[in-house]
Amino acid sequence: MRLLIVEDDAALARGILKVFRDEGMAVDHVTSGRDALEVIRLEPYSAVILDLGLPDMDGLSVLRQIRQAHIPVPILILTARDATTDRIYGLNQGADDYLSKPFAIKELEARVRALIRRGQGNPEPILTLGSFRLDRTTGAAYIGEAVLELTPRERAVLESLIAKSGSVVAKARLTADVFGYDTPVAPNALEVYIARLRRKLENSGIEIVTIRGLGYLLRTA
């Protein structure tokens, strides 16, 4: 999953970045509305955290321009404006959720994950394929009743694949879901994670299939 944070408070942004990157998400960060509008037209984000108090333009203007461009990405407004009228106005302008500062980081994490699930058209927190289960709330993965040990990035790859199980996920899309634009990525980095996952999924009843020239497919073996 790939997340965009639009926040000019450097300390706050660092904290949010760490939380989601530790969970294996690819996270990009910009500090201005203009930069946000530029990258959001180029990258396939699963969700956006948008601060309203940006240095170059009001966050609501950024929100309106995103929606006028018919970009359907889920957007959570993060702001110190906590009046009911501000929340209603933001939601009516196209925001999907609203969280006032100060906030509990666990609540932000839960809200963002819920937005991503709904944006994928599957609000269920647990994804299942054959004997495999992935709890998107806790990050825990299981084969039957046995815990499957995964690194955060392995889990991110597997979550992207199982969310579209039975369909081919393009290599470019999978790479974008797993690596942020400021993350150094070796040419074969994705293949390394796919190979590790194949070893861990041996005898599990599911497999990752390479569809040459297209991408990867997760299916029951």
KELO-801302 format. One record per residue (C-alpha): residue in one letter; residue number from 1; x, y, z. Coordinates in nm, 2 decimals, always signed. Each point is the difference from the previous one (the first is absolute). Layout:
+---------+-----+--------+--------+--------+
! residuo ! num !   east !  north !     up !
+---------+-----+--------+--------+--------+
!       a ! NUM !      X !      Y !      Z !
...
+---------+-----+--------+--------+--------+
END
This chain:
+---------+-----+--------+--------+--------+
! residuo ! num !   east !  north !     up !
+---------+-----+--------+--------+--------+
!       m !   1 !  +0.00 !  +0.00 !  +0.00 !
!       r !   2 !  +0.13 !  +0.35 !  -0.08 !
!       l !   3 !  -0.08 !  +0.30 !  +0.21 !
!       l !   4 !  +0.05 !  +0.38 !  -0.06 !
!       i !   5 !  +0.05 !  +0.23 !  +0.30 !
!       v !   6 !  -0.05 !  +0.37 !  -0.07 !
!       e !   7 !  +0.13 !  +0.17 !  +0.31 !
!       d !   8 !  +0.23 !  +0.30 !  +0.06 !
!       d !   9 !  +0.07 !  -0.08 !  +0.37 !
!       a !  10 !  +0.33 !  -0.19 !  -0.03 !
!       a !  11 !  -0.01 !  -0.16 !  +0.34 !
!       l !  12 !  -0.36 !  -0.12 !  -0.04 !
!       a !  13 !  +0.07 !  -0.13 !  -0.35 !
!       r !  14 !  +0.30 !  -0.20 !  +0.12 !
!       g !  15 !  -0.21 !  -0.17 !  +0.26 !
!       i !  16 !  -0.28 !  -0.09 !  -0.24 !
!       l !  17 !  +0.26 !  -0.12 !  -0.26 !
!       k !  18 !  +0.16 !  -0.23 !  +0.25 !
!       v !  19 !  -0.33 !  -0.16 !  +0.11 !
!       f !  20 !  -0.11 !  -0.09 !  -0.34 !
!       r !  21 !  +0.34 !  -0.09 !  -0.14 !
!       d !  22 !  +0.05 !  -0.23 !  +0.30 !
!       e !  23 !  -0.32 !  -0.17 !  -0.11 !
!       g !  24 !  +0.15 !  -0.07 !  -0.34 !
!       m !  25 !  -0.19 !  +0.28 !  -0.20 !
!       a !  26 !  +0.17 !  +0.20 !  -0.27 !
!       v !  27 !  -0.04 !  +0.36 !  +0.13 !
!       d !  28 !  +0.07 !  +0.32 !  -0.19 !
!       h !  29 !  +0.02 !  +0.35 !  +0.17 !
!       v !  30 !  -0.05 !  +0.35 !  -0.14 !
!       t !  31 !  -0.02 !  +0.33 !  +0.18 !
!       s !  32 !  -0.20 !  +0.21 !  -0.24 !
!       g !  33 !  -0.33 !  +0.00 !  -0.19 !
!       r !  34 !  +0.16 !  +0.04 !  -0.33 !
!       d !  35 !  +0.23 !  -0.30 !  +0.05 !
!       a !  36 !  -0.29 !  -0.20 !  +0.12 !
!       l !  37 !  -0.20 !  +0.08 !  -0.32 !
!       e !  38 !  +0.30 !  -0.09 !  -0.21 !
!       v !  39 !  +0.08 !  -0.34 !  +0.15 !
!       i !  40 !  -0.36 !  -0.11 !  +0.05 !
!       r !  41 !  -0.06 !  +0.02 !  -0.38 !
!       l !  42 !  +0.30 !  -0.23 !  -0.06 !
!       e !  43 !  -0.01 !  -0.27 !  +0.28 !
!       p !  44 !  -0.26 !  -0.26 !  +0.08 !
!       y !  45 !  -0.06 !  +0.09 !  +0.37 !
!       s !  46 !  -0.23 !  -0.22 !  +0.22 !
!       a !  47 !  -0.07 !  +0.30 !  +0.23 !
!       v !  48 !  +0.10 !  +0.36 !  +0.07 !
!       i !  49 !  +0.05 !  +0.17 !  +0.34 !
!       l !  50 !  -0.06 !  +0.37 !  -0.07 !
!       d !  51 !  +0.08 !  +0.28 !  +0.24 !
!       l !  52 !  -0.21 !  +0.32 !  -0.05 !
!       g !  53 !  +0.26 !  +0.25 !  +0.12 !
!       l !  54 !  +0.25 !  -0.02 !  -0.29 !
!       p !  55 !  +0.25 !  +0.28 !  -0.07 !
!       d !  56 !  -0.10 !  +0.07 !  -0.36 !
!       m !  57 !  -0.38 !  -0.07 !  -0.02 !
!       d !  58 !  -0.28 !  -0.11 !  +0.22 !
!       g !  59 !  -0.04 !  -0.37 !  +0.02 !
!       l !  60 !  -0.36 !  +0.02 !  -0.10 !
!       s !  61 !  +0.10 !  +0.15 !  -0.33 !
!       v !  62 !  +0.23 !  -0.30 !  -0.05 !
!       l !  63 !  -0.29 !  -0.22 !  +0.08 !
!       r !  64 !  -0.23 !  +0.17 !  -0.25 !
!       q !  65 !  +0.25 !  -0.02 !  -0.28 !
!       i !  66 !  +0.06 !  -0.37 !  +0.07 !
!       r !  67 !  -0.37 !  -0.07 !  -0.02 !
!       q !  68 !  -0.05 !  +0.23 !  -0.31 !
!       a !  69 !  +0.26 !  -0.21 !  -0.17 !
!       h !  70 !  -0.21 !  -0.31 !  +0.07 !
!       i !  71 !  +0.27 !  -0.17 !  +0.21 !
!       p !  72 !  -0.19 !  -0.24 !  +0.23 !
!       v !  73 !  +0.27 !  -0.06 !  +0.25 !
!       p !  74 !  -0.12 !  -0.01 !  +0.37 !
!       i !  75 !  +0.10 !  +0.32 !  +0.18 !
!       l !  76 !  +0.02 !  +0.05 !  +0.38 !
!       i !  77 !  +0.02 !  +0.37 !  +0.11 !
!       l !  78 !  +0.24 !  +0.06 !  +0.29 !
!       t !  79 !  -0.03 !  +0.34 !  +0.15 !
!       a !  80 !  -0.02 !  +0.22 !  +0.32 !
!       r !  81 !  -0.33 !  +0.14 !  -0.12 !
!       d !  82 !  -0.25 !  -0.20 !  +0.21 !
!       a !  83 !  -0.32 !  +0.20 !  -0.03 !
!       t !  84 !  -0.30 !  -0.20 !  -0.12 !
!       t !  85 !  -0.05 !  +0.23 !  -0.29 !
!       d !  86 !  +0.36 !  -0.05 !  -0.12 !
!       r !  87 !  -0.05 !  -0.38 !  +0.02 !
!       i !  88 !  -0.33 !  +0.01 !  -0.19 !
!       y !  89 !  +0.15 !  +0.23 !  -0.27 !
!       g !  90 !  +0.30 !  -0.22 !  -0.05 !
!       l !  91 !  -0.21 !  -0.31 !  -0.03 !
!       n !  92 !  -0.24 !  +0.18 !  -0.24 !
!       q !  93 !  +0.30 !  +0.10 !  -0.22 !
!       g !  94 !  +0.09 !  -0.37 !  -0.05 !
!       a !  95 !  +0.20 !  -0.11 !  +0.30 !
!       d !  96 !  -0.06 !  -0.36 !  +0.12 !
!       d !  97 !  +0.10 !  +0.05 !  +0.36 !
!       y !  98 !  +0.10 !  +0.28 !  +0.24 !
!       l !  99 !  +0.24 !  -0.01 !  +0.30 !
!       s ! 100 !  +0.07 !  +0.29 !  +0.22 !
!       k ! 101 !  +0.34 !  +0.08 !  +0.16 !
!       p ! 102 !  +0.12 !  -0.11 !  +0.25 !
!       f ! 103 !  -0.09 !  -0.36 !  -0.07 !
!       a ! 104 !  +0.10 !  -0.35 !  +0.10 !
!       i ! 105 !  +0.23 !  -0.16 !  -0.25 !
!       k ! 106 !  -0.18 !  -0.34 !  +0.03 !
!       e ! 107 !  -0.33 !  +0.17 !  -0.09 !
!       l ! 108 !  +0.16 !  +0.16 !  -0.31 !
!       e ! 109 !  +0.15 !  -0.34 !  -0.10 !
!       a ! 110 !  -0.34 !  -0.17 !  +0.04 !
!       r ! 111 !  -0.18 !  +0.27 !  -0.19 !
!       v ! 112 !  +0.25 !  -0.01 !  -0.29 !
!       r ! 113 !  -0.02 !  -0.38 !  -0.02 !
!       a ! 114 !  -0.38 !  +0.01 !  -0.01 !
!       l ! 115 !  +0.01 !  +0.26 !  -0.28 !
!       i ! 116 !  +0.24 !  -0.22 !  -0.20 !
!       r ! 117 !  -0.22 !  -0.31 !  +0.05 !
!       r ! 118 !  -0.31 !  +0.19 !  -0.12 !
!       g ! 119 !  +0.19 !  +0.15 !  -0.29 !
!       q ! 120 !  +0.09 !  -0.35 !  -0.11 !
!       g ! 121 !  -0.37 !  -0.09 !  +0.01 !
!       n ! 122 !  +0.06 !  -0.25 !  +0.28 !
!       p ! 123 !  -0.06 !  +0.13 !  +0.35 !
!       e ! 124 !  +0.06 !  -0.33 !  +0.17 !
!       p ! 125 !  +0.31 !  +0.01 !  +0.22 !
!       i ! 126 !  +0.09 !  -0.36 !  -0.06 !
!       l ! 127 !  +0.09 !  -0.12 !  -0.35 !
!       t ! 128 !  -0.02 !  -0.38 !  -0.06 !
!       l ! 129 !  +0.12 !  -0.22 !  -0.28 !
!       g ! 130 !  -0.01 !  -0.38 !  +0.05 !
!       s ! 131 !  +0.17 !  -0.07 !  +0.34 !
!       f ! 132 !  +0.17 !  +0.34 !  +0.00 !
!       r ! 133 !  -0.13 !  +0.30 !  +0.21 !
!       l ! 134 !  +0.13 !  +0.35 !  +0.02 !
!       d ! 135 !  -0.13 !  +0.23 !  +0.28 !
!       r ! 136 !  +0.04 !  +0.35 !  -0.14 !
!       t ! 137 !  -0.07 !  +0.15 !  +0.34 !
!       t ! 138 !  +0.28 !  -0.17 !  +0.18 !
!       g ! 139 !  +0.22 !  -0.10 !  -0.29 !
!       a ! 140 !  +0.00 !  -0.36 !  +0.12 !
!       a ! 141 !  +0.00 !  -0.28 !  -0.26 !
!       y ! 142 !  -0.09 !  -0.36 !  +0.04 !
!       i ! 143 !  +0.02 !  -0.33 !  -0.19 !
!       g ! 144 !  -0.28 !  -0.20 !  +0.16 !
!       e ! 145 !  +0.06 !  +0.06 !  +0.37 !
!       a ! 146 !  +0.38 !  +0.05 !  -0.04 !
!       v ! 147 !  +0.14 !  +0.36 !  +0.01 !
!       l ! 148 !  +0.18 !  +0.09 !  -0.32 !
!       e ! 149 !  +0.30 !  +0.22 !  +0.08 !
!       l ! 150 !  +0.03 !  +0.29 !  -0.24 !
!       t ! 151 !  +0.21 !  +0.31 !  -0.02 !
!       p ! 152 !  -0.20 !  +0.33 !  -0.04 !
!       r ! 153 !  +0.10 !  +0.02 !  -0.37 !
!       e ! 154 !  -0.08 !  -0.37 !  -0.06 !
!       r ! 155 !  -0.34 !  +0.06 !  +0.16 !
!       a ! 156 !  -0.06 !  +0.31 !  -0.22 !
!       v ! 157 !  +0.07 !  -0.21 !  -0.32 !
!       l ! 158 !  -0.23 !  -0.28 !  +0.12 !
!       e ! 159 !  -0.28 !  +0.24 !  +0.10 !
!       s ! 160 !  +0.01 !  +0.17 !  -0.34 !
!       l ! 161 !  -0.02 !  -0.34 !  -0.17 !
!       i ! 162 !  -0.27 !  -0.15 !  +0.22 !
!       a ! 163 !  -0.22 !  +0.31 !  -0.03 !
!       k ! 164 !  -0.02 !  -0.08 !  -0.37 !
!       s ! 165 !  +0.03 !  -0.38 !  +0.02 !
!       g ! 166 !  -0.09 !  -0.17 !  -0.32 !
!       s ! 167 !  +0.10 !  +0.31 !  -0.20 !
!       v ! 168 !  +0.33 !  +0.10 !  -0.14 !
!       v ! 169 !  +0.17 !  +0.28 !  +0.18 !
!       a ! 170 !  +0.23 !  +0.20 !  -0.23 !
!       k ! 171 !  +0.37 !  +0.01 !  +0.11 !
!       a ! 172 !  +0.00 !  +0.38 !  -0.01 !
!       r ! 173 !  -0.31 !  +0.02 !  +0.22 !
!       l ! 174 !  +0.14 !  -0.25 !  +0.25 !
!       t ! 175 !  +0.33 !  +0.19 !  +0.01 !
!       a ! 176 !  -0.19 !  +0.33 !  +0.06 !
!       d ! 177 !  -0.19 !  -0.16 !  +0.28 !
!       v ! 178 !  +0.31 !  -0.12 !  +0.18 !
!       f ! 179 !  +0.27 !  +0.27 !  -0.06 !
!       g ! 180 !  -0.03 !  +0.37 !  +0.05 !
!       y ! 181 !  +0.15 !  +0.24 !  -0.26 !
!       d ! 182 !  +0.28 !  +0.09 !  +0.24 !
!       t ! 183 !  +0.09 !  -0.36 !  +0.07 !
!       p ! 184 !  +0.31 !  -0.14 !  -0.18 !
!       v ! 185 !  -0.12 !  -0.30 !  -0.20 !
!       a ! 186 !  +0.23 !  -0.25 !  -0.16 !
!       p ! 187 !  -0.12 !  -0.12 !  -0.35 !
!       n ! 188 !  -0.08 !  -0.35 !  +0.14 !
!       a ! 189 !  -0.13 !  +0.11 !  +0.34 !
!       l ! 190 !  -0.36 !  -0.11 !  -0.06 !
!       e ! 191 !  +0.12 !  -0.34 !  -0.13 !
!       v ! 192 !  +0.20 !  -0.05 !  +0.32 !
!       y ! 193 !  -0.32 !  +0.04 !  +0.21 !
!       i ! 194 !  -0.20 !  -0.22 !  -0.23 !
!       a ! 195 !  +0.26 !  -0.27 !  +0.03 !
!       r ! 196 !  +0.00 !  +0.02 !  +0.38 !
!       l ! 197 !  -0.38 !  -0.02 !  +0.01 !
!       r ! 198 !  +0.00 !  -0.30 !  -0.23 !
!       r ! 199 !  +0.23 !  -0.19 !  +0.24 !
!       k ! 200 !  -0.22 !  +0.10 !  +0.30 !
!       l ! 201 !  -0.32 !  -0.11 !  -0.18 !
!       e ! 202 !  +0.13 !  -0.34 !  -0.10 !
!       n ! 203 !  -0.26 !  -0.27 !  +0.08 !
!       s ! 204 !  -0.25 !  +0.26 !  +0.11 !
!       g ! 205 !  -0.24 !  -0.06 !  -0.29 !
!       i ! 206 !  +0.05 !  +0.34 !  -0.15 !
!       e ! 207 !  +0.26 !  +0.12 !  -0.25 !
!       i ! 208 !  +0.13 !  +0.31 !  -0.17 !
!       v ! 209 !  +0.01 !  -0.04 !  -0.37 !
!       t ! 210 !  +0.21 !  +0.22 !  -0.24 !
!       i ! 211 !  -0.20 !  +0.10 !  -0.30 !
!       r ! 212 !  +0.27 !  +0.09 !  -0.25 !
!       g ! 213 !  -0.02 !  +0.36 !  -0.12 !
!       l ! 214 !  -0.29 !  +0.08 !  +0.23 !
!       g ! 215 !  +0.07 !  -0.05 !  +0.36 !
!       y ! 216 !  -0.09 !  -0.24 !  +0.28 !
!       l ! 217 !  -0.30 !  -0.21 !  +0.10 !
!       l ! 218 !  -0.09 !  -0.15 !  +0.34 !
!       r ! 219 !  -0.22 !  -0.31 !  -0.02 !
!       t ! 220 !  -0.07 !  -0.33 !  +0.16 !
!       a ! 221 !  +0.25 !  -0.26 !  -0.11 !
+---------+-----+--------+--------+--------+
END
